[in-house]
Amino acid sequence: MKILALEFSSEQRSAAALESGQEAAAAAAANSNLAERARELAVTIPPLGYASQTGPHGRKALGLIDAALREAQWEREQIEGLAIGLGPGSYTGIRSAIAVAQGWQLARPIKLLGISSVDCLAAQAQALGWHGRIEIIIEAQRNEFYLASFEISVVRRQELEGLRLATLEEVRAKAASAAAVVGPEATRWLAAGRALFPNAAMLAQLAMDRADFVAGDRLEPIYLRETAFVKAPPPRFPGTML
């Protein structure tokens, strides 16, 4: 299966193209520069195509997709599956990736898969050789963090504590007994934190072992707070009586 993965949950957005049955040596031979970047990204099997951008002024979603497909030498019509990083993280970024997936499935009969960006980070930590109890943190605004705990070894990743909201004090307490605390902004909050951004290349690899495909309308961001909306008052026009 030819899979396109989109990971837009952090400021380092990325897209990657990967094909099932792809051999690492063949992929590396196709593009040695890409293989080097893949090692930097802690990817076991380099993707055939990879594109990334950082910050709000980088390439938009479709630009990243085009760059990844161009590097993989694929046409859009060849894509058979889309894997989306569901966060938690940037609500706008995740929604953008979901919108692309939903629109794509309306146009063509492709398979869709949503994967937690926390699972992606845990897999990247394992590939980097970060073993032991690993705390993954993602800023959740409002002086809170998304927090999940994993026990990671060479051969396995075990979730010890599921994703939840935590205060900075709780995160610091966890850090005292952890082998590492990792996340997109971990170094901003903890002196011993390790910066790690979820990337689409690893997301694509994780998707290869999954078969829990969903319809586009079933894709939802991982967001632990209740969503609250305030209805705007009706517009007022000059001369309108109240």
C-alpha positions as CSV (number, residue, x, y, z in Angstrom):
1,M,0.0,0.0,0.0
2,K,1.2,3.5,-0.8
3,I,0.6,5.6,2.3
4,L,0.9,9.4,2.6
5,A,1.3,10.5,6.2
6,L,0.6,14.1,7.5
7,E,1.8,15.2,10.9
8,F,0.7,18.8,11.5
9,S,0.2,18.7,15.3
10,S,3.3,20.8,16.1
11,E,5.2,23.8,14.6
12,Q,7.3,21.3,12.7
13,R,4.8,20.1,10.1
14,S,5.7,17.3,7.8
15,A,4.5,15.0,5.1
16,A,5.9,11.6,4.2
17,A,5.3,9.0,1.5
18,L,6.0,5.3,2.3
19,E,5.1,2.1,0.5
20,S,4.5,-1.3,2.2
21,G,7.2,-3.8,1.6
22,Q,9.7,-1.1,1.0
23,E,13.3,-2.1,1.9
24,A,15.5,0.3,3.7
25,A,18.4,-0.3,1.3
26,A,16.3,0.4,-1.7
27,A,14.9,3.6,-0.3
28,A,18.3,4.8,0.7
29,A,19.7,4.0,-2.7
30,A,16.8,6.1,-4.2
31,N,17.9,9.2,-2.4
32,S,21.0,9.2,-0.2
33,N,20.3,12.7,1.1
34,L,16.8,11.6,2.2
35,A,18.4,8.6,4.0
36,E,20.6,10.9,6.0
37,R,17.6,13.1,6.9
38,A,15.7,10.0,7.9
39,R,18.5,9.0,10.4
40,E,18.3,12.5,11.9
41,L,14.6,12.0,12.3
42,A,15.1,8.6,14.0
43,V,13.4,6.7,11.3
44,T,14.2,3.0,10.8
45,I,13.0,2.8,7.2
46,P,13.5,6.1,5.3
47,P,10.4,7.3,3.4
48,L,10.5,7.6,-0.3
49,G,9.4,11.2,0.0
50,Y,9.6,13.6,2.9
51,A,8.9,17.3,3.3
52,S,8.8,19.5,6.4
53,Q,8.4,23.1,7.5
54,T,8.7,25.0,10.8
55,G,6.7,28.0,12.0
56,P,3.5,29.6,10.7
57,H,5.0,31.1,7.6
58,G,6.3,27.9,6.0
59,R,4.8,26.0,3.2
60,K,1.1,25.2,3.5
61,A,-0.4,21.7,3.7
62,L,-0.8,21.2,-0.1
63,G,2.8,22.4,-0.7
64,L,4.2,19.9,1.8
65,I,2.1,17.1,0.2
66,D,3.3,18.1,-3.3
67,A,7.0,18.2,-2.1
68,A,6.7,14.7,-0.5
69,L,5.0,13.2,-3.6
70,R,7.5,14.8,-5.9
71,E,10.4,13.3,-4.0
72,A,8.7,9.9,-4.0
73,Q,7.9,10.3,-7.7
74,W,4.3,9.5,-7.0
75,E,1.2,11.0,-8.6
76,R,-1.7,11.9,-6.2
77,E,-3.8,9.2,-7.9
78,Q,-1.4,6.5,-6.7
79,I,-2.1,7.2,-3.0
80,E,-4.0,4.3,-1.4
81,G,-4.0,5.5,2.2
82,L,-3.7,8.6,4.3
83,A,-2.4,8.5,7.9
84,I,-3.1,11.6,10.1
85,G,-1.4,12.6,13.3
86,L,-4.3,13.4,15.7
87,G,-2.4,15.2,18.3
88,P,-2.7,16.4,20.9
89,G,-1.1,19.7,19.9
90,S,-1.9,22.4,17.5
91,Y,-5.7,22.3,17.1
92,T,-5.5,24.3,13.8
93,G,-2.8,22.1,12.4
94,I,-4.6,18.9,13.2
95,R,-7.8,20.2,11.8
96,S,-6.0,21.1,8.6
97,A,-4.7,17.6,8.2
98,I,-8.1,16.1,8.9
99,A,-9.7,18.4,6.3
100,V,-7.2,17.3,3.7
101,A,-8.0,13.7,4.5
102,Q,-11.7,14.1,4.4
103,G,-11.6,16.0,1.1
104,W,-9.3,13.4,-0.4
105,Q,-11.6,10.5,0.6
106,L,-14.6,12.3,-0.9
107,A,-12.7,12.6,-4.2
108,R,-11.1,9.1,-4.3
109,P,-11.7,5.8,-2.5
110,I,-8.7,5.9,-0.2
111,K,-8.3,4.4,3.3
112,L,-7.9,6.8,6.3
113,L,-6.2,6.2,9.6
114,G,-5.7,8.4,12.6
115,I,-2.8,7.9,15.0
116,S,-1.9,9.6,18.3
117,S,1.0,11.9,18.0
118,V,2.1,10.7,21.4
119,D,2.4,7.2,20.1
120,C,4.5,8.7,17.3
121,L,6.8,10.4,19.8
122,A,7.2,7.2,21.8
123,A,8.3,5.3,18.7
124,Q,10.7,8.1,17.8
125,A,12.2,8.0,21.3
126,Q,12.7,4.2,21.0
127,A,14.4,4.6,17.6
128,L,16.7,7.2,19.2
129,G,17.7,4.7,21.8
130,W,16.0,6.6,24.7
131,H,15.1,3.7,27.0
132,G,13.5,3.4,30.5
133,R,10.6,5.4,31.8
134,I,9.9,8.2,29.3
135,E,7.5,11.0,30.1
136,I,6.0,12.7,27.0
137,I,4.7,16.2,27.4
138,I,3.0,18.5,25.0
139,E,1.9,22.0,26.0
140,A,-1.8,22.4,26.4
141,Q,-2.0,26.1,27.1
142,R,-3.8,27.4,30.2
143,N,-0.7,26.5,32.2
144,E,-1.3,22.8,31.6
145,F,0.4,20.0,29.7
146,Y,-0.7,16.8,28.0
147,L,1.3,14.0,29.8
148,A,1.7,10.3,29.1
149,S,4.2,7.8,30.5
150,F,5.9,4.9,28.6
151,E,8.3,2.2,29.5
152,I,10.6,1.8,26.5
153,S,13.2,-0.8,25.7
154,V,14.9,-2.0,22.5
155,V,12.1,-4.4,21.7
156,R,8.9,-2.9,23.1
157,R,7.0,0.3,24.1
158,Q,4.5,0.0,26.9
159,E,2.2,2.7,27.9
160,L,2.3,3.0,31.7
161,E,-0.1,6.0,32.2
162,G,-2.5,7.1,29.6
163,L,-2.7,10.7,28.2
164,R,-4.0,13.2,30.7
165,L,-3.8,16.9,31.6
166,A,-1.2,17.9,34.2
167,T,0.2,21.0,35.8
168,L,3.8,22.1,35.5
169,E,4.4,20.9,39.1
170,E,3.2,17.4,38.2
171,V,5.4,17.3,35.2
172,R,8.4,18.3,37.2
173,A,7.6,15.7,39.8
174,K,7.4,13.0,37.1
175,A,10.7,14.2,35.6
176,A,12.5,13.5,38.9
177,S,12.0,9.8,38.5
178,A,12.0,9.5,34.7
179,A,14.8,8.5,32.4
180,A,13.8,11.3,30.1
181,V,11.1,13.9,29.5
182,V,10.5,14.5,25.8
183,G,8.2,16.7,23.7
184,P,8.1,19.5,21.2
185,E,8.8,22.2,23.9
186,A,10.2,20.0,26.7
187,T,13.4,22.1,26.8
188,R,11.4,25.3,27.4
189,W,10.0,24.0,30.6
190,L,12.6,21.6,31.9
191,A,16.4,22.1,32.0
192,A,16.8,18.3,31.4
193,G,14.0,18.0,28.9
194,R,14.7,16.7,25.4
195,A,13.1,18.4,22.4
196,L,11.3,15.9,20.1
197,F,8.7,16.7,17.4
198,P,6.4,14.1,16.0
199,N,7.2,13.5,12.3
200,A,5.3,12.1,9.4
201,A,8.1,9.6,8.5
202,M,7.6,7.7,11.7
203,L,3.8,8.2,11.5
204,A,3.9,6.4,8.1
205,Q,5.8,3.5,9.5
206,L,3.3,3.1,12.4
207,A,0.5,3.1,9.8
208,M,2.0,0.2,8.0
209,D,1.2,-2.1,11.0
210,R,-2.4,-0.8,11.4
211,A,-5.7,-1.8,9.8
212,D,-8.2,0.2,11.8
213,F,-9.2,2.4,9.0
214,V,-12.1,4.9,9.5
215,A,-14.4,7.1,7.4
216,G,-13.4,10.7,7.2
217,D,-16.1,11.9,9.5
218,R,-14.7,9.7,12.2
219,L,-11.4,11.5,12.4
220,E,-11.2,13.8,15.4
221,P,-8.4,15.6,17.1
222,I,-7.3,14.2,20.5
223,Y,-8.4,17.0,22.8
224,L,-9.0,16.2,26.4
225,R,-11.0,19.3,27.3
226,E,-14.6,19.7,26.7
227,T,-15.2,22.0,23.7
228,A,-17.2,25.1,24.6
229,F,-18.8,27.5,22.2
230,V,-20.2,30.9,22.9
231,K,-23.0,31.9,20.5
232,A,-22.4,35.3,19.0
233,P,-25.2,37.9,19.3
234,P,-27.2,38.7,16.2
235,P,-25.8,41.6,14.1
236,R,-27.3,45.0,14.7
237,F,-28.0,47.4,11.9
238,P,-28.5,51.2,12.0
239,G,-32.1,52.1,12.5
240,T,-33.1,48.6,13.7
241,M,-35.4,48.7,16.8
242,L,-34.4,46.6,19.7
